[in-house]
């Protein structure tokens, strides 16, 4: 009986505080469901390290063979969140000859956008990804005979490209975009940043269930993000919301995002 005394007393204590007990039960139920719900979010943490430590499984990140086909349902089909980026990319094709697709998976945006835009024959599209995803993307491109599409695992390869596009990837990166831009010898003239979770509060990290793994997921302060890019030598040309993308964090409504953001920045003359 002595071994049960602690839990029993703890339960009695919670029963005397109904609101605390209800929150505990909801939290336990969500934790149970979180492990089974791909795309679900859990918790608010101060760093990537804290978020990783809170993951219910040992498999973290995107560098896994099992994750090479998780976006197959988006291949070749534009969603409403894609159209602002498509609009600006279409306008830039007359002056740009290369695009660095940061976090572009196996070329999802390439295969989709080329259905709506006529890419010049000489146009270069380079996807930067983790090794397993980059390998799968290169094999798919070779199978499809795609001579314009290539892959790298080095973010600094963005140096000298006309356009840098990040469509739903910056939230998975621990380092700030401004810091990564500062490491480039020649910064891209155009930045197309899309599907980015931003809000007006303090930056935090949550945890996302990515089907076969768990990923720290950064939500930044809107003004701080924009100011950091402007401070990197760019001007803001356009911005938009993408209501088809949301981030709902149970028990943390003040940290939930009802619509993601997109931006077009251009290097100052």
Secondary structure as GFF3:
##gff-version 3
##sequence-region A 1 269
A	DSSP	alpha_helix	2	15	.	.	.	ID=ss1
A	DSSP	alpha_helix	18	34	.	.	.	ID=ss2
A	DSSP	beta_strand	41	45	.	.	.	ID=ss3
A	DSSP	alpha_helix	48	53	.	.	.	ID=ss4
A	DSSP	three_ten_helix	65	67	.	.	.	ID=ss5
A	DSSP	three_ten_helix	72	74	.	.	.	ID=ss6
A	DSSP	three_ten_helix	80	82	.	.	.	ID=ss7
A	DSSP	alpha_helix	83	92	.	.	.	ID=ss8
A	DSSP	beta_strand	98	102	.	.	.	ID=ss9
A	DSSP	alpha_helix	108	113	.	.	.	ID=ss10
A	DSSP	beta_strand	124	128	.	.	.	ID=ss11
A	DSSP	alpha_helix	131	144	.	.	.	ID=ss12
A	DSSP	beta_strand	149	152	.	.	.	ID=ss13
A	DSSP	three_ten_helix	155	158	.	.	.	ID=ss14
A	DSSP	beta_strand	163	167	.	.	.	ID=ss15
A	DSSP	three_ten_helix	170	172	.	.	.	ID=ss16
A	DSSP	alpha_helix	177	182	.	.	.	ID=ss17
A	DSSP	beta_strand	190	196	.	.	.	ID=ss18
A	DSSP	beta_strand	198	199	.	.	.	ID=ss19
A	DSSP	beta_strand	204	209	.	.	.	ID=ss20
A	DSSP	beta_strand	214	221	.	.	.	ID=ss21
A	DSSP	alpha_helix	222	230	.	.	.	ID=ss22
A	DSSP	beta_strand	234	242	.	.	.	ID=ss23
A	DSSP	three_ten_helix	253	255	.	.	.	ID=ss24
A	DSSP	beta_strand	260	267	.	.	.	ID=ss25
###
